[in-house]
Amino acid sequence: MMSLLVEDMPKHVSVQVHGDFSLLLPSGLYEIKKMEPRFKIRTIIIFCLFLAMAGIIGFGYFCQDQVCALTKRSMILQPDILAYNDRAQSSPGSNGVWTVNEHQPAPAPLPASPQRMTNQQQEKQFVSSITSASTLNVKSIQQNVIFANAGLSYEDVLNDDFQFDMDGHDVMVFLHIQKTGGTSFGRHLVRDLDLKRPCECQRQRKRCYCFRPHRNENWLFSRYSTGWKCGLHADWTELTNCVDLELEKNEGESAKRRYFYITLLREPIARYMSEYRHVKRGATWKGSRHWCLGRQATAEELPPCYKGKDWLDVTLDEFAACDSNLAVNRQTRMLADLALVGCYNKSAMPMDERDRVMLASAKRNLAAMAYFGLTEYQKISQYIFEETFNLRFAIPFEQHNTTVSALAIHNLSNEQKRRIKELNSLDIELYTFAKNLLFQRFETLKAKDNDFEKRFANLGNIYYKQGVTEFNWDSNIDDTASTDH
């Protein structure tokens, strides 16, 4: 260290130094330090900017949109998925042992569970199968790109660290298919879940506010919580392109939400007969929009099956004779991406190809859903829901093994039974697929549950609730008279 004593020296001194030293001037002590060359600082800044940009690009590339929620609406490309349909029909692998009996035989397990594949693997298999397993116009199928938010898949919720974050921005979306037991399940969601902040139900409006524990935002998108915001009994095509926009409109903010789609299916013949009886009593569902690719179905695409305000007292043969009756294969249609088949324009492709694509799409969407249940397996469906979302119902689901529809089927002629099965062949195949998938999920969850026997035997037995609810839905909602459920 050096020091200089200067008497009549100017205060502004320019000195080139190679080390630190002090200048003692009349006005005080000044310290001059060695200055870093500017080009070194510039290099450091550029390097930091490069790291920041690389991190953003890498994070966006490797992190799934549905999990990270960096974009609220993901672009879903569903190319020809007929090979997926074919794989689902392959012969079963090793025999499984089914230990739960709900009055119906359990199906054999599928050899390759589609929900175990990653989303990227599924897409690669679908794309690679286009040239080898399809008779469709590949170019036209690939052009069917829609913007949709299909939510987190079942694979995502299988992660050990997964948790449905009711305090965050997670939203459960209930796709309610007519006559599948969705009305009862919808009531369970709003009145029987054991929550920190239970849904608040209003008698007159038949509506419940299902808000998050610490703020007034919806965690449930369903008939009894938000109403039919996307149309009466909106299907997969409508919901995935509508839910996000409706919640933004309702809640007034642009949140990074994660969506979890759930639904129920029912044995197709029983469901068809139940819908027939409902329509015969006067149900119409005229409020349904049938929205696809930015427009509603035209009258030419969906001509009415009857004249007047309803189809009251229609016979079963008349009901089955209408070519535009949406009761036919309703479950397949409502779970499929209709943009792949030209929406409701049946002239967009040959009917056999339309049916194959629609069925394959429905299977894919069902397998990717965070949860689905079957009406015929109430207890298993309840267990899968509770284990999937780590939520508990305060009452056990009831299993009705004998229904009016079952009795009606028994009274059908052989020709009527044959005709109804023929009409609903897609739904029958979809239901077989769903039943296999349901038991696969059940076995997977059962194997992870160390306390399974006790849990399964005591579903819905929460001691401090005892199944009692403050709001009596049965006295406020008349299922037999309503025409919108």
N, C-alpha and C positions, 0 to 999 in steps of 0.2 A: 504494500500500500504506500502511495506517495502523497505528500501534501506540499502546496506552494503558497507562499505569502506574497500577495500582490497588493501594491499601494494605490496607484492611479490607473487602474486597469478598467476598461469598460465592463459593464455588467453583463452585456450580451457577448458571450465568448463561445467560439466554435473550436472545439478541441477534438482531435482524432486520438483515441486511446485504445489500448489493448487490455485494460484492466480497470477495476473500480478505483477511484480516488476522490478526494475531497478538495474543494476550492474554498478557501476562507476569504470572503470578500467583506468590504465595509458594511454592507447591508445584511450580512448574516452568512450562515454556512450553507453552501449548495452542494448537493451530492449528484454526481454524474455517473450513470451506469452505462455499461456497454449495451448498445442497441442490437436486437436480433435483426438480421437481414430480412427484408420484407418478403423476399421470394420464399423463405421458409414458412412464414405465416400463411401465405397464399396457398402453399402446398398442403398445409394442415387443413385449411378450410375446405379445399376441393376434395380432399380425402374423406372428410366427415360427411360432406354432401353425397359423395358416392356411396358410402356405407348406408346412409339413410335411404336413398333411392333403391339400393339393392335389397334392403330389408323390407321395404314396402312391396316391391315387386315379388320377392320370394314368399312373403306372407300371403299375398293374394293368390299366388299360384298354387301353393301346397295346401292351403287351408280351404276346406270345403265351404262354399257359400252358406249352405244350410246350417252349418255348425257355428261359423264365425259371424254370420249375419252381417257381412260387410255390404252386401247388396240385399235389398228387401225382396226383390223379385228375380228369380234365377231363370235363365233361359233353358227350357227343357226341350231337347230334341228327341223325339221318339220315332226312330226309323222303323222299318219293317221288323216286327218282333214275333214273326210266326215260328221261328226256331225255338223261342222260349216256350211257346205254346206246345210245340212238339216234345220238348224236354220234359214238360210237366206230365206228359202222358206216358213216359217211359216206365218200365216195370220197376217195382219196388226193390230196394236193396235187402240188406239183412233184416230178418224179422225182428220187430220190436215187441216188448212185453208191456201191455197196457193194463194198468192196475185200477183204473177208475172206470166205473160203470154208471152212466146216467141213462139207463134204460135203452141205450142204443149201442151197437157194437162199434168199437173204435176202429178207425181205418188204419191200414198199414202205412208206415212212415215213408215219405218221399226220399229218394236216394240222394238228391242234391238240393238242399234247401236254398231257394233263391235269395232269401233275406240274409244268408250268411256271406254272399258275395258283396263286395264293395260296389258303390254306385258306378265307379269307373269300370270295374270288371263287367258289370251288367251292360253298360253302354258299349264296350268293346265287343262283347259277344253278339249284341244285337246288330251292330254295324257290320261285323264280319260275316253275319249270316245272311245278309241281304242278297248277295249274288248266288248263294248255294241253296237257300231254302225258300225262296220267294218266287211267286208267279206274278207279283204285282209290278206296276211301273215304279221302278226304284226312284227315278227322278222326282215323280210326283209325291212319293212318300217323304223323301228327304226335304221337300219344300214345306212340309207341314211342321213348321217351327212356330211354337207359340210361347208367349211369355206367361209363366205361371209360377206360383209359389206352392209347390207340392208338399212342403213341410219336411220335418225330419223323418228319416226312415226308421224301420224297426231295428235295423242294424245299428243306427246311431244310439238308440236308447238301450241297447244291450251292453254298452260300455259300463265298466264297473263304477266309474266316477259320475255316471249320468244321474241327474236329478231334475224333475220337473220344477222349474223355478217360478213359483207363483208370485214371489216378490220382485222378480225381474220383468221380462217381457215375453214369457212363454204363453202361448194361447192354444187351447184345445178346441179343435173344430169338429163338430159332430155332423157327419153326412147321414142324414135321416132318410132312408129308403122306406117307402110306404109299406105298411103291413108286415114289418119285420120285428115288431116289438119295440120299435124306437120310441114310442110315446112313453112307455113304462121306463125304459132306460133313461130317457131324457129327464123324467121326474127324479129318478135316482140321482142323477148328476147334480140337480139343483137343490135337492132337499135332504139327501141321505149321506152325503160325504162328510167325513169328520174333518172339519177345516178350522183354522185359526179364526177366520172371519166367514161364518156361514153365509150362504146366499140369502138375501132378504126378499121374500116373496110377497106380492101384493094380490089380495083376493080378487079384486075387480078386473085387473088388467091381465090376469093369468101370466104374469111375467115376474121374473126374479132378477135382482141385481146381484150378479156374481162378481164382486170386486176383489182386487188384491188386498192383502192384509193392511197395507199402509197407504193406499191411494185408490181413488175411484176409477180404476181401469179394469176392463173385462179380461178375465183369464179364460172364459168359456164363450165360444161362439156357437149358439144353438137356438132352437126354436123358443125355449123357455127362458133364455137369458137375454139374447139380443133381438129375438124375433126373426122373421124370414127376410133378413136384410138383402140376401142375394137371390130372392125369389122363393116361392113356395116349393119346398122339397128340392132345393137346388142340388144338382148333381156334381160330380167331380170336375167336369169341364167348367161349370159355372163358379163353383166355390174357389177353385185355385186361381181364378182370374178376378175375383171379386172381394174376398175377405179382407185383404190388406187395405184396399181402397176404402172399404166401408168403415173399418176401424179407424183409419186416419180421419175420415169425415166425421165420425162420431166422437172421437177423443181429441181431435184438434191438434195432433202432433205427429211428427214423423219418427216413429220409434223403430228400432232394429229388432223386430219380433222373430221368434222361432215358433213355427206352427207344427202342431201334432194332430194329424187327421185320424179320426176314429169312426167306426161304423158298425152296423149289425147286419147279418144276413140270415135268411130263413130258408128252410127246405122249399124249393121252388113251386111244387104243385100245391102245397098247403098255402103258400103266400099268394099264388095266383087265385085260388079259390076264395081266400079272404078278401082280396081286392074286388073280385067279382061280387061278393055279397055286399061289400061296402058301397060299390057303385050302384048296385040294385036298390040300396036304401036311399040313394040320392047324392052320393059324393061325386064331385066333378074335378076338383083340383084345377079349376079354370085360372087360378092365380099363378100357375107355373109359367115361367118365362121361356124355357127351352132356348137359352141364350148360348150362342156358339160363334166364335170368330167375329165378334162385334155386332151380331144381329140376332133377332129372334127368328125362330122357324116360321115359315110362311104357311098360309092356309093350304097352299098346294102341296107343301111338304108334309104337313100334318092335317089332313082333312078330318073334320069331326066325324065321330062314329054315330052320332044321333042328332036329331033336330029338337030344338027346344032348349030349356034351361038345364035339363039333366037327363039321365038314362034310367029313370025310375022304372022298376019292375022288369028290367031287361032279362031275357032268358039266357041261359048259359050258352046255347048254340049261337044266338045272336051276338053275344059278347065275344065268342071265339071267332066269329066270321069276319070281324072288322080288321082289315089289313093294317090300319094305322093305330090300332089299340096299343097304347104304351104299356099296358100290363104285361104284354108278351116280352119275356127276357128283360124285365125292368132292371133287375139287379146288375146284369152285365152292362146294359146301356148306361146306367147311372154311375158306374165305376170306371168306365172307359174314357179315354181321351177322344171325344167325338171329332175333333179337328182332323184326326188321322183318316177318317172315313167320309169326309165331306159333310160333317154335321148331320143334318136331317135330310140331306139331299141323297136319296137312295139311288139316283142315277149316276152318281159320281164314280161308282165301280160296280162290278158284278156282285150280286147278292152273296154268293158263297165266299168271295174274298172279303167282302165287307164284314160278314159274320166272323171270319177267322181273325181278322185284324182287331175287331172290336173285343172279341173274347180274350185274345192275347194281351191286349192293352189293359183290360179289366183285371186279369190275373196279375199283371205286373204292378199295377197301382195298388191292388189289395195287398200283395206281398210286401210292398214298400211302406204301407201304412204303419203308424206307430202302434195301433191297436185295432183289432176287430173281434167281434164276438158272434156266436151263433145262438139263435133263439132256442134251439133244441138242446143246448148245453149251457144252461144258465150258471151252474156252479163253477164249471171250468172257466167260463167267460169272466165271471166275477174275480176269480183268483188271478187270471192273467192280467186283468186291468189293474188290480191292486198292486201286484208285484212289478208291473211295468212302470207305473207312475209313482209308486210308493205312497199311495193314498188308500184310505180305508173307508168302506161303506159301513154305516151304522146298522144296517139290516141285511139279512141274506136275500139273494134273489130267489124268487119263486119259480119253480118249474111246473108248467102246466102240460102234462103229457097227453091229455085228451082235450082237443079243441073242437069247436063247432065246425071248422074247416075239415078236420079229420073225419068227422061224421059225414060231412057233405061228400067227401071223396069216396067214402064207402058206398054211397048211394048212386054213384055215377055208373053209367053203362060202360061196357068195355070199349066201345067206339069213342065215347067221350074221354075216357082216360087216355086212350092212344092219341087222340087229337091234342089234348092239353100237353102231354109229354113231348109230342112233336113240335108244338109251338114254342115250348120253353126249353128246348134242347141246350141252348147256350147257358142258361141259368143252371141247368142240371149239371153240366160239366164244370161250371164255375164253383158250384156248391161242393162238389166232390173235391176239387182242388183246395177250397177253403177249409174243408173238414180235415184234410191231411195236414194242412199248414197249421191249423189251430192246435192239433195234438202234438205237432212238432214243437211249437212254442211252449206248450204246457209241459212237455217232458224236459225241455231245456231249463225252464224256470224251476221245475220240481227238483231237478238234480242239483241246483244251486241253493236250495232251501233246506238247511239243516233241521229245521223245525216244521217240515212239511205236514206231517200227519196231524199235528195239533192245529196248525194254521188252517188246513183245508177243512177240518172237522168243525171249526169255530168261525167260519166266515160270517162276517156281519154281527158278531156278538161283542159289541163294545159295551162294557158294563154300565157306563154312566149315561148311555143314551137309551138302551133297551128298545130300540126300534121306534120310539115315539117321536113324532114330528109335530111342530106347532101348526103347520099349515095343512089343511085337509084338501088335497087336490081332487079327490073323488067327488066332493060336493060342489066343486067349482068348474070342472071340465067334464062335459058329457061326450064321451067318445062315440056313442051311437048316433048322436045327432049332428056332430060336427062334420063338415065336409072339407076341412083343410088339413087333415093330419094323416 
